[in-house]
Amino acid sequence: MRKHILTIPMFTTLVAALLFLPGFQGQTQAADKLGWVGPVYKELSASLTKGFKDYYKKTYGKDVKITFVRPGGWPVCVDKVRAWKGKPDADIFLGAGAPAHEVLKQEGLIVPYQPKGWDKVPAAWHGMKVKDKDDYWTCFAPWIVTNL
């Protein structure tokens, strides 16, 4: 039974995530099912799901069923993971900023993971932390907010 959730937050480059996809091989169970949870917009989650399914099919020659739970903003998602403690209903926490992932790390609700290509991802990007020094989370995509 899974006891922790692998995390991949959402605040640096999508390029970083693309570096990790080849390293993800072997991380899913033989059941060909994958559960994601996170505060990700429906349109983005649909695009990510399609992209990962295409990657999985190309890599393994078979389909994967992905369940994407989007219960609300990151505090709601963190609470959902807390409620699952010991019996998670997802494999990956996708989205939110570093604070959400640091909370999950401090509470022992996620496990470290260092994918292939980890060394190619910088520790910081324009002053933002890009990956956890203990391998508990890795950034995924940048969000730039402006008043222009």
Number of C-alpha atoms within 10 A of each C-alpha: 6 11 15 23 29 20 29 24 25 24 20 23 16 13 12 19 19 12 16 19 15 15 14 14 13 9 12 13 9 8 8 13 14 17 17 21 26 29 23 21 12 11 9 10 20 13 11 14 18 13 11 15 17 15 16 19 12 11 11 12 10 11 14 20 12 16 15 21 19 19 16 15 14 22 16 14 22 23 13 19 23 16 12 16 18 14 14 19 21 22 22 20 28 28 26 23 20 21 12 17 26 15 14 23 20 9 11 14 21 24 16 17 17 15 17 14 15 17 9 10 18 11 16 13 13 7 7 13 17 24 22 17 11 11 14 20 26 31 29 24 18 14 11 7 6 5 3 3
